[in-house]
């Protein structure tokens, strides 16, 4: 594939060089690289492709972060998270290009929590992460099943509380900043509650955004909502996870995926992770996505997702994996199959097509 030399990539390279010489000692550089050999199939005629994939288990990225201790438990921090297509070296496409994954600055205190400004994940993102069989990773994760609409918000204020006996609260408000009518388009509000203690994890979140209900000269806006809850429990010999998700969508066409052009979409999932020896993990998950839109002569859209993976640790930072997943769509649905990186989704174009993916790869964290 053609490679681009984006100015931000050159800037990132310069930052790496400076950090290596000690000129930016307060900056921490971290990230992940994920590459795999894949056989994917949209389920459409001639839809099978063999490719080098990027972002199956986790999105490849370079993260610049830093914190200044100002005394008395108060600190200032920043985080810049740059997503990369590791198969080509290009930036991620769309809204997550450049530092679109995360770009925040803020202050924090052990007593009252953390306040950040900029662009980062919405309250439903931790809920999905904590109730999935792979932390919203692998083909067939709960981000794919839920088809969540808004995973990150821009122009936002984000508050995270300290842990209170295992309970954490997260709130987000985004201004929208529309320059033309309707001025409140894109205004966002979200709240999440997360509990973790003694092997039990519970998470729930609700968020709403102002979106247009029509195209053209009709400037009417209404509240688009997403909500979900779920949990995970570690028995020691096995970890089980489950969740439920609902979207009320007011836009005239599906914003997240054309597969479910419904006013209301409901999904659920159930999974398990079993340790295999000291170094391996076997993950299994099944979920269903249903919409209430019914075209003439077709049933309401429904897709059933089945997924499995095996991950083998080579070290604390590196692991090998194999992952298989499939969606069985009914005649009214063309639900896509999504890995950790949303841009790499497998999207059928014909109702009833069943997308699938087989991937084997390596993840390295740094």
Buried (B, 14 or more C-beta within 10 A) or exposed (E): EEEEEBEEBEEBEEBBEEBEEEEBEEBEBEBBBBBBEBBBBBBBEEBEEEEEBBBBBBBBBBBBBBBEEEEEEBBEBBBBBBBBBBBEBBBBEEEBBBBBBBBBEBBBBEEEBBBBBBBBBBBBBBBBBBBBBBBBBBBBBBBBBBBBBBBBBBBBBBBBBBBEEEBBBBBBBBBBEBEEEBBEBBBBBBBBBBBBEEEEBBBBBBBBBBBBBEEEEEEEBBEBBBBBBBBBBBEEEEBBBBBBBBBBBBBBEBBBBBBBBBEBBBBBBBBBBBEEEEEBBBBBBBBBBBBEBEEEEBEBBBBBBBBBBBBBBEEEEBBBBBBBBBBBBBEBBBBBBBBBBBBBBBBBEEBBBBBBBBBBBBBBBE
